[in-house]
């Protein structure tokens, strides 16, 4: 998972394989409650499972050539910090997002094998399996910044423009986070731990929604600096000569090369490659110019 930058002042960190690992203050809250309730061993197990989950993300991300800046551990999973989200192929984003839950599934199999070999008791095996299953299942919910939210965003990018993908996925995620919060309060009685997690999800989605233009600009900058694959699909955008450059850029899709067909005042069509849009936007710094100016 990924989350807005900015570490909690109560976080602490260690280094693992060159990756800085931070423990979020929410995790310390869970550890404190475990000491009070006598469930310290269970929380240590949760800590290990969360770490394995996040290392799954890091392993696949590194194999794809992503730059990883750190891991932050949370009670329900964690966040692998990287600047690659939104600027890489959607299939890589799906693979990285699925890697964490996949590692939890593998841990379920290991737990069952250890039980069958007589190394673990049935009670401990059931706890271990349940913990992994809950972590994998919860993280696959289509709510940002959970893995399911990342997968939803990647899949939507195949159908919609990237700007619209961000708006749709984050709006759905924010609604989902609010539903989790309501369930934690009125579902089966008040669940304090789930309420804290839900509040974190609501805050993360709200901040991400407010910052979606920043993420969109990162996408545009990456596209202007690098070319798409030779096998990328070609998308033809039909626009009128009086449309602004900014409005047209909002229609660009990931993993596609765009040819903009500009209709002039006489009804004739003139093609423009997407490079012309990036040049006018970034180098000439004329975001509000009309598309007719580019074919004049």
BALOBA-1460 file (C-alpha; in Angstrom, 3 decimals):
// residues 296
<rec num="1" residu="x" x="0.000" y="0.000" z="0.000"/>
<rec num="2" residu="x" x="0.947" y="3.614" z="-0.297"/>
<rec num="3" residu="x" x="-0.164" y="6.566" z="1.740"/>
<rec num="4" residu="x" x="0.376" y="10.323" z="1.919"/>
<rec num="5" residu="x" x="3.899" y="11.227" z="2.980"/>
<rec num="6" residu="x" x="4.657" y="12.408" z="6.445"/>
<rec num="7" residu="x" x="5.621" y="10.172" z="9.315"/>
<rec num="8" residu="x" x="3.961" y="10.175" z="12.697"/>
<rec num="9" residu="x" x="6.114" y="11.802" z="15.381"/>
<rec num="10" residu="x" x="5.502" y="8.707" z="17.511"/>
<rec num="11" residu="x" x="6.855" y="6.368" z="14.847"/>
<rec num="12" residu="x" x="10.148" y="4.529" z="15.269"/>
<rec num="13" residu="x" x="12.239" y="2.858" z="12.613"/>
<rec num="14" residu="x" x="14.758" y="0.160" z="11.807"/>
<rec num="15" residu="x" x="16.535" y="-0.858" z="8.609"/>
<rec num="16" residu="x" x="15.906" y="-4.085" z="6.714"/>
<rec num="17" residu="x" x="17.690" y="-4.918" z="3.450"/>
<rec num="18" residu="x" x="18.403" y="-1.230" z="2.917"/>
<rec num="19" residu="x" x="14.720" y="-0.320" z="3.390"/>
<rec num="20" residu="x" x="13.789" y="1.886" z="6.316"/>
<rec num="21" residu="x" x="11.014" y="0.233" z="8.300"/>
<rec num="22" residu="x" x="8.899" y="2.497" z="10.506"/>
<rec num="23" residu="x" x="6.336" y="1.489" z="13.088"/>
<rec num="24" residu="x" x="3.286" y="3.729" z="13.063"/>
<rec num="25" residu="x" x="1.923" y="5.092" z="16.325"/>
<rec num="26" residu="x" x="-1.286" y="3.084" z="15.757"/>
<rec num="27" residu="x" x="0.778" y="-0.078" z="16.050"/>
<rec num="28" residu="x" x="2.230" y="1.103" z="19.351"/>
<rec num="29" residu="x" x="-1.329" y="1.662" z="20.550"/>
<rec num="30" residu="x" x="-2.172" y="-1.954" z="19.717"/>
<rec num="31" residu="x" x="1.000" y="-3.179" z="21.443"/>
<rec num="32" residu="x" x="0.124" y="-1.189" z="24.561"/>
<rec num="33" residu="x" x="-3.387" y="-2.649" z="24.642"/>
<rec num="34" residu="x" x="-1.934" y="-6.151" z="24.186"/>
<rec num="35" residu="x" x="0.284" y="-5.715" z="27.239"/>
<rec num="36" residu="x" x="-2.726" y="-4.636" z="29.267"/>
<rec num="37" residu="x" x="-4.832" y="-7.585" z="28.066"/>
<rec num="38" residu="x" x="-2.041" y="-10.174" z="28.214"/>
<rec num="39" residu="x" x="-1.922" y="-10.825" z="24.448"/>
<rec num="40" residu="x" x="1.634" y="-9.719" z="23.783"/>
<rec num="41" residu="x" x="2.627" y="-12.932" z="21.933"/>
<rec num="42" residu="x" x="-0.315" y="-12.539" z="19.566"/>
<rec num="43" residu="x" x="0.678" y="-8.959" z="18.750"/>
<rec num="44" residu="x" x="4.282" y="-9.971" z="18.080"/>
<rec num="45" residu="x" x="2.897" y="-12.538" z="15.646"/>
<rec num="46" residu="x" x="0.808" y="-9.787" z="14.034"/>
<rec num="47" residu="x" x="3.928" y="-7.635" z="13.733"/>
<rec num="48" residu="x" x="5.746" y="-10.439" z="11.874"/>
<rec num="49" residu="x" x="2.790" y="-11.089" z="9.575"/>
<rec num="50" residu="x" x="2.503" y="-7.407" z="8.680"/>
<rec num="51" residu="x" x="6.227" y="-7.253" z="7.957"/>
<rec num="52" residu="x" x="6.051" y="-10.332" z="5.716"/>
<rec num="53" residu="x" x="3.047" y="-8.807" z="3.934"/>
<rec num="54" residu="x" x="4.937" y="-5.597" z="3.172"/>
<rec num="55" residu="x" x="8.131" y="-7.406" z="2.166"/>
<rec num="56" residu="x" x="5.988" y="-9.173" z="-0.420"/>
<rec num="57" residu="x" x="5.152" y="-5.784" z="-1.937"/>
<rec num="58" residu="x" x="8.782" y="-4.686" z="-1.812"/>
<rec num="59" residu="x" x="10.116" y="-7.875" z="-3.416"/>
<rec num="60" residu="x" x="7.819" y="-7.655" z="-6.442"/>
<rec num="61" residu="x" x="8.197" y="-3.866" z="-6.703"/>
<rec num="62" residu="x" x="11.978" y="-4.155" z="-6.801"/>
<rec num="63" residu="x" x="11.776" y="-6.898" z="-9.425"/>
<rec num="64" residu="x" x="9.806" y="-4.411" z="-11.561"/>
<rec num="65" residu="x" x="12.504" y="-1.781" z="-11.062"/>
<rec num="66" residu="x" x="10.535" y="0.412" z="-8.663"/>
<rec num="67" residu="x" x="12.344" y="2.735" z="-6.281"/>
<rec num="68" residu="x" x="11.329" y="1.972" z="-2.695"/>
<rec num="69" residu="x" x="11.907" y="4.575" z="0.021"/>
<rec num="70" residu="x" x="10.590" y="2.732" z="3.070"/>
<rec num="71" residu="x" x="7.946" y="0.662" z="4.812"/>
<rec num="72" residu="x" x="5.558" y="1.802" z="7.510"/>
<rec num="73" residu="x" x="3.856" y="-0.850" z="9.620"/>
<rec num="74" residu="x" x="0.216" y="-0.517" z="10.661"/>
<rec num="75" residu="x" x="-2.004" y="-2.932" z="12.630"/>
<rec num="76" residu="x" x="-3.961" y="-3.993" z="9.516"/>
<rec num="77" residu="x" x="-1.024" y="-4.164" z="7.127"/>
<rec num="78" residu="x" x="1.412" y="-1.464" z="6.195"/>
<rec num="79" residu="x" x="2.472" y="0.990" z="3.534"/>
<rec num="80" residu="x" x="5.362" y="0.538" z="1.117"/>
<rec num="81" residu="x" x="6.459" y="4.053" z="0.187"/>
<rec num="82" residu="x" x="7.301" y="4.609" z="-3.455"/>
<rec num="83" residu="x" x="6.863" y="7.306" z="-6.089"/>
<rec num="84" residu="x" x="6.067" y="4.806" z="-8.856"/>
<rec num="85" residu="x" x="2.300" y="4.522" z="-8.315"/>
<rec num="86" residu="x" x="0.455" y="6.035" z="-11.259"/>
<rec num="87" residu="x" x="3.530" y="6.293" z="-13.489"/>
<rec num="88" residu="x" x="4.048" y="2.593" z="-14.283"/>
<rec num="89" residu="x" x="1.942" y="0.060" z="-16.241"/>
<rec num="90" residu="x" x="-1.271" y="-0.997" z="-14.513"/>
<rec num="91" residu="x" x="-0.266" y="-4.664" z="-14.660"/>
<rec num="92" residu="x" x="2.786" y="-3.874" z="-12.498"/>
<rec num="93" residu="x" x="0.596" y="-2.026" z="-9.998"/>
<rec num="94" residu="x" x="-1.754" y="-5.022" z="-9.779"/>
<rec num="95" residu="x" x="1.150" y="-7.446" z="-9.345"/>
<rec num="96" residu="x" x="2.726" y="-5.362" z="-6.564"/>
<rec num="97" residu="x" x="-0.626" y="-4.910" z="-4.815"/>
<rec num="98" residu="x" x="-1.405" y="-8.645" z="-4.935"/>
<rec num="99" residu="x" x="2.032" y="-9.636" z="-3.647"/>
<rec num="100" residu="x" x="1.204" y="-8.754" z="-0.032"/>
<rec num="101" residu="x" x="-2.006" y="-10.826" z="0.250"/>
<rec num="102" residu="x" x="-0.297" y="-13.623" z="-1.679"/>
<rec num="103" residu="x" x="2.381" y="-13.850" z="1.007"/>
<rec num="104" residu="x" x="-0.357" y="-14.093" z="3.637"/>
<rec num="105" residu="x" x="-1.908" y="-16.988" z="1.704"/>
<rec num="106" residu="x" x="1.476" y="-18.702" z="1.652"/>
<rec num="107" residu="x" x="1.748" y="-18.209" z="5.408"/>
<rec num="108" residu="x" x="-1.633" y="-19.973" z="5.802"/>
<rec num="109" residu="x" x="-0.225" y="-22.970" z="3.939"/>
<rec num="110" residu="x" x="2.941" y="-22.962" z="6.057"/>
<rec num="111" residu="x" x="0.856" y="-22.813" z="9.225"/>
<rec num="112" residu="x" x="-1.170" y="-25.828" z="8.163"/>
<rec num="113" residu="x" x="2.010" y="-27.765" z="7.253"/>
<rec num="114" residu="x" x="3.584" y="-26.982" z="10.632"/>
<rec num="115" residu="x" x="0.430" y="-28.190" z="12.357"/>
<rec num="116" residu="x" x="0.371" y="-31.427" z="10.363"/>
<rec num="117" residu="x" x="4.015" y="-32.042" z="11.231"/>
<rec num="118" residu="x" x="3.202" y="-31.676" z="14.917"/>
<rec num="119" residu="x" x="5.227" y="-28.525" z="15.459"/>
<rec num="120" residu="x" x="2.228" y="-26.333" z="16.260"/>
<rec num="121" residu="x" x="-0.857" y="-26.918" z="18.333"/>
<rec num="122" residu="x" x="-4.257" y="-26.782" z="16.675"/>
<rec num="123" residu="x" x="-5.175" y="-23.674" z="18.657"/>
<rec num="124" residu="x" x="-2.064" y="-21.789" z="17.579"/>
<rec num="125" residu="x" x="-2.451" y="-22.926" z="13.979"/>
<rec num="126" residu="x" x="-6.029" y="-21.648" z="13.918"/>
<rec num="127" residu="x" x="-4.951" y="-18.272" z="15.302"/>
<rec num="128" residu="x" x="-2.118" y="-18.025" z="12.767"/>
<rec num="129" residu="x" x="-4.356" y="-18.976" z="9.848"/>
<rec num="130" residu="x" x="-7.129" y="-16.638" z="10.981"/>
<rec num="131" residu="x" x="-4.711" y="-13.727" z="11.345"/>
<rec num="132" residu="x" x="-3.325" y="-14.189" z="7.833"/>
<rec num="133" residu="x" x="-6.765" y="-14.683" z="6.310"/>
<rec num="134" residu="x" x="-8.131" y="-11.544" z="7.958"/>
<rec num="135" residu="x" x="-5.118" y="-9.496" z="6.925"/>
<rec num="136" residu="x" x="-5.269" y="-10.677" z="3.304"/>
<rec num="137" residu="x" x="-9.046" y="-10.273" z="3.107"/>
<rec num="138" residu="x" x="-9.121" y="-6.830" z="4.699"/>
<rec num="139" residu="x" x="-6.332" y="-5.535" z="2.486"/>
<rec num="140" residu="x" x="-8.189" y="-6.676" z="-0.624"/>
<rec num="141" residu="x" x="-11.136" y="-4.388" z="0.154"/>
<rec num="142" residu="x" x="-11.445" y="-1.811" z="-2.672"/>
<rec num="143" residu="x" x="-10.503" y="1.070" z="-0.390"/>
<rec num="144" residu="x" x="-7.398" y="3.247" z="-0.753"/>
<rec num="145" residu="x" x="-4.665" y="2.853" z="0.455"/>
<rec num="146" residu="x" x="-5.424" y="-0.861" z="0.890"/>
<rec num="147" residu="x" x="-4.204" y="-3.228" z="-1.807"/>
<rec num="148" residu="x" x="-7.724" y="-3.653" z="-3.156"/>
<rec num="149" residu="x" x="-7.997" y="0.107" z="-3.615"/>
<rec num="150" residu="x" x="-4.780" y="0.114" z="-5.626"/>
<rec num="151" residu="x" x="-6.050" y="-2.755" z="-7.778"/>
<rec num="152" residu="x" x="-9.341" y="-0.931" z="-8.378"/>
<rec num="153" residu="x" x="-7.461" y="2.177" z="-9.468"/>
<rec num="154" residu="x" x="-5.222" y="0.204" z="-11.824"/>
<rec num="155" residu="x" x="-8.171" y="-1.584" z="-13.441"/>
<rec num="156" residu="x" x="-10.154" y="1.634" z="-13.912"/>
<rec num="157" residu="x" x="-7.172" y="3.162" z="-15.706"/>
<rec num="158" residu="x" x="-7.686" y="0.680" z="-18.551"/>
<rec num="159" residu="x" x="-11.102" y="2.186" z="-19.270"/>
<rec num="160" residu="x" x="-10.997" y="5.838" z="-18.220"/>
<rec num="161" residu="x" x="-8.620" y="8.787" z="-18.396"/>
<rec num="162" residu="x" x="-6.108" y="8.883" z="-15.552"/>
<rec num="163" residu="x" x="-7.576" y="12.086" z="-14.097"/>
<rec num="164" residu="x" x="-11.057" y="10.547" z="-14.035"/>
<rec num="165" residu="x" x="-9.645" y="7.281" z="-12.682"/>
<rec num="166" residu="x" x="-8.196" y="9.104" z="-9.685"/>
<rec num="167" residu="x" x="-11.446" y="10.932" z="-8.977"/>
<rec num="168" residu="x" x="-13.637" y="7.835" z="-9.314"/>
<rec num="169" residu="x" x="-11.414" y="5.441" z="-7.358"/>
<rec num="170" residu="x" x="-10.791" y="7.841" z="-4.481"/>
<rec num="171" residu="x" x="-14.471" y="8.827" z="-4.254"/>
<rec num="172" residu="x" x="-15.451" y="5.137" z="-4.083"/>
<rec num="173" residu="x" x="-12.700" y="4.479" z="-1.540"/>
<rec num="174" residu="x" x="-13.815" y="7.372" z="0.649"/>
<rec num="175" residu="x" x="-17.375" y="6.048" z="0.612"/>
<rec num="176" residu="x" x="-16.096" y="2.570" z="1.462"/>
<rec num="177" residu="x" x="-14.012" y="3.884" z="4.362"/>
<rec num="178" residu="x" x="-17.058" y="5.707" z="5.745"/>
<rec num="179" residu="x" x="-19.097" y="2.480" z="5.519"/>
<rec num="180" residu="x" x="-16.381" y="0.637" z="7.473"/>
<rec num="181" residu="x" x="-16.499" y="3.359" z="10.114"/>
<rec num="182" residu="x" x="-20.283" y="3.087" z="10.387"/>
<rec num="183" residu="x" x="-20.054" y="-0.698" z="10.640"/>
<rec num="184" residu="x" x="-17.440" y="-0.432" z="13.391"/>
<rec num="185" residu="x" x="-19.832" y="1.699" z="15.447"/>
<rec num="186" residu="x" x="-23.256" y="0.186" z="14.714"/>
<rec num="187" residu="x" x="-22.534" y="-3.207" z="13.148"/>
<rec num="188" residu="x" x="-22.092" y="-5.527" z="16.109"/>
<rec num="189" residu="x" x="-21.512" y="-3.073" z="18.876"/>
<rec num="190" residu="x" x="-18.690" y="-0.565" z="18.975"/>
<rec num="191" residu="x" x="-15.361" y="-2.055" z="17.775"/>
<rec num="192" residu="x" x="-12.676" y="0.407" z="18.916"/>
<rec num="193" residu="x" x="-9.804" y="-1.101" z="16.902"/>
<rec num="194" residu="x" x="-11.821" y="-1.161" z="13.689"/>
<rec num="195" residu="x" x="-13.005" y="2.402" z="14.344"/>
<rec num="196" residu="x" x="-9.408" y="3.627" z="14.623"/>
<rec num="197" residu="x" x="-8.465" y="1.849" z="11.391"/>
<rec num="198" residu="x" x="-11.563" y="3.215" z="9.629"/>
<rec num="199" residu="x" x="-10.746" y="6.765" z="10.736"/>
<rec num="200" residu="x" x="-7.234" y="6.328" z="9.338"/>
<rec num="201" residu="x" x="-8.715" y="5.154" z="6.027"/>
<rec num="202" residu="x" x="-11.155" y="8.067" z="5.902"/>
<rec num="203" residu="x" x="-8.330" y="10.537" z="6.561"/>
<rec num="204" residu="x" x="-6.035" y="8.895" z="3.976"/>
<rec num="205" residu="x" x="-8.730" y="8.979" z="1.312"/>
<rec num="206" residu="x" x="-9.733" y="12.546" z="2.058"/>
<rec num="207" residu="x" x="-6.120" y="13.725" z="1.825"/>
<rec num="208" residu="x" x="-5.518" y="11.711" z="-1.345"/>
<rec num="209" residu="x" x="-8.676" y="13.132" z="-2.907"/>
<rec num="210" residu="x" x="-7.530" y="16.684" z="-2.124"/>
<rec num="211" residu="x" x="-4.079" y="15.903" z="-3.560"/>
<rec num="212" residu="x" x="-5.295" y="14.074" z="-6.678"/>
<rec num="213" residu="x" x="-4.183" y="16.974" z="-8.905"/>
<rec num="214" residu="x" x="-0.641" y="16.510" z="-7.602"/>
<rec num="215" residu="x" x="-0.740" y="12.820" z="-8.526"/>
<rec num="216" residu="x" x="-2.211" y="13.712" z="-11.916"/>
<rec num="217" residu="x" x="0.593" y="16.215" z="-12.563"/>
<rec num="218" residu="x" x="3.189" y="13.557" z="-11.704"/>
<rec num="219" residu="x" x="1.564" y="11.348" z="-14.339"/>
<rec num="220" residu="x" x="1.750" y="14.117" z="-16.947"/>
<rec num="221" residu="x" x="5.385" y="14.912" z="-16.131"/>
<rec num="222" residu="x" x="6.362" y="11.259" z="-16.403"/>
<rec num="223" residu="x" x="4.579" y="10.951" z="-19.752"/>
<rec num="224" residu="x" x="6.256" y="14.094" z="-21.095"/>
<rec num="225" residu="x" x="9.710" y="12.797" z="-20.102"/>
<rec num="226" residu="x" x="9.399" y="9.267" z="-21.475"/>
<rec num="227" residu="x" x="7.799" y="7.574" z="-24.448"/>
<rec num="228" residu="x" x="5.132" y="4.907" z="-24.251"/>
<rec num="229" residu="x" x="5.735" y="1.354" z="-25.406"/>
<rec num="230" residu="x" x="5.844" y="0.684" z="-29.133"/>
<rec num="231" residu="x" x="2.983" y="-1.745" z="-28.549"/>
<rec num="232" residu="x" x="0.799" y="0.801" z="-26.749"/>
<rec num="233" residu="x" x="-2.703" y="1.260" z="-28.064"/>
<rec num="234" residu="x" x="-3.424" y="4.411" z="-30.024"/>
<rec num="235" residu="x" x="-6.244" y="6.640" z="-28.784"/>
<rec num="236" residu="x" x="-7.688" y="9.358" z="-31.000"/>
<rec num="237" residu="x" x="-9.246" y="12.264" z="-29.153"/>
<rec num="238" residu="x" x="-11.647" y="14.513" z="-31.026"/>
<rec num="239" residu="x" x="-11.662" y="18.069" z="-29.700"/>
<rec num="240" residu="x" x="-12.959" y="21.439" z="-30.813"/>
<rec num="241" residu="x" x="-10.656" y="24.325" z="-31.601"/>
<rec num="242" residu="x" x="-11.980" y="26.402" z="-28.680"/>
<rec num="243" residu="x" x="-11.251" y="23.757" z="-26.003"/>
<rec num="244" residu="x" x="-8.421" y="24.597" z="-23.625"/>
<rec num="245" residu="x" x="-5.213" y="22.602" z="-23.436"/>
<rec num="246" residu="x" x="-5.821" y="21.827" z="-19.747"/>
<rec num="247" residu="x" x="-9.208" y="20.251" z="-20.439"/>
<rec num="248" residu="x" x="-7.761" y="18.048" z="-23.176"/>
<rec num="249" residu="x" x="-4.839" y="16.868" z="-21.016"/>
<rec num="250" residu="x" x="-7.367" y="15.652" z="-18.447"/>
<rec num="251" residu="x" x="-8.590" y="13.135" z="-21.033"/>
<rec num="252" residu="x" x="-5.229" y="11.360" z="-21.437"/>
<rec num="253" residu="x" x="-5.086" y="7.684" z="-20.509"/>
<rec num="254" residu="x" x="-2.306" y="5.519" z="-19.120"/>
<rec num="255" residu="x" x="-0.446" y="3.147" z="-21.429"/>
<rec num="256" residu="x" x="-1.812" y="4.773" z="-24.566"/>
<rec num="257" residu="x" x="-0.446" y="7.060" z="-27.261"/>
<rec num="258" residu="x" x="-2.785" y="9.910" z="-28.125"/>
<rec num="259" residu="x" x="-3.419" y="11.593" z="-31.430"/>
<rec num="260" residu="x" x="-5.558" y="14.669" z="-30.927"/>
<rec num="261" residu="x" x="-7.894" y="15.474" z="-33.793"/>
<rec num="262" residu="x" x="-8.651" y="19.211" z="-33.640"/>
<rec num="263" residu="x" x="-11.747" y="20.454" z="-35.445"/>
<rec num="264" residu="x" x="-11.334" y="24.009" z="-36.681"/>
<rec num="265" residu="x" x="-14.035" y="26.618" z="-37.254"/>
<rec num="266" residu="x" x="-14.626" y="25.355" z="-40.818"/>
<rec num="267" residu="x" x="-15.226" y="21.778" z="-39.669"/>
<rec num="268" residu="x" x="-11.897" y="20.413" z="-40.912"/>
<rec num="269" residu="x" x="-9.833" y="18.048" z="-38.753"/>
<rec num="270" residu="x" x="-6.126" y="18.504" z="-38.015"/>
<rec num="271" residu="x" x="-4.078" y="15.833" z="-36.192"/>
<rec num="272" residu="x" x="-1.724" y="16.669" z="-33.335"/>
<rec num="273" residu="x" x="0.637" y="14.225" z="-31.603"/>
<rec num="274" residu="x" x="0.548" y="14.221" z="-27.816"/>
<rec num="275" residu="x" x="4.104" y="15.591" z="-27.732"/>
<rec num="276" residu="x" x="2.770" y="18.913" z="-29.054"/>
<rec num="277" residu="x" x="0.465" y="19.160" z="-26.038"/>
<rec num="278" residu="x" x="3.267" y="18.443" z="-23.555"/>
<rec num="279" residu="x" x="5.584" y="20.939" z="-25.263"/>
<rec num="280" residu="x" x="3.013" y="23.727" z="-25.076"/>
<rec num="281" residu="x" x="2.084" y="22.873" z="-21.481"/>
<rec num="282" residu="x" x="5.500" y="22.285" z="-19.874"/>
<rec num="283" residu="x" x="8.017" y="24.149" z="-22.029"/>
<rec num="284" residu="x" x="6.002" y="27.070" z="-23.347"/>
<rec num="285" residu="x" x="3.916" y="27.182" z="-20.143"/>
<rec num="286" residu="x" x="0.620" y="28.041" z="-21.810"/>
<rec num="287" residu="x" x="-1.899" y="25.764" z="-20.088"/>
<rec num="288" residu="x" x="-4.915" y="27.936" z="-20.924"/>
<rec num="289" residu="x" x="-4.285" y="28.220" z="-24.624"/>
<rec num="290" residu="x" x="-6.948" y="27.033" z="-27.068"/>
<rec num="291" residu="x" x="-6.428" y="23.928" z="-29.150"/>
<rec num="292" residu="x" x="-6.933" y="26.041" z="-32.271"/>
<rec num="293" residu="x" x="-3.716" y="27.895" z="-31.396"/>
<rec num="294" residu="x" x="-1.732" y="24.659" z="-31.742"/>
<rec num="295" residu="x" x="-2.807" y="24.136" z="-35.346"/>
<rec num="296" residu="x" x="-2.655" y="27.772" z="-36.409"/>
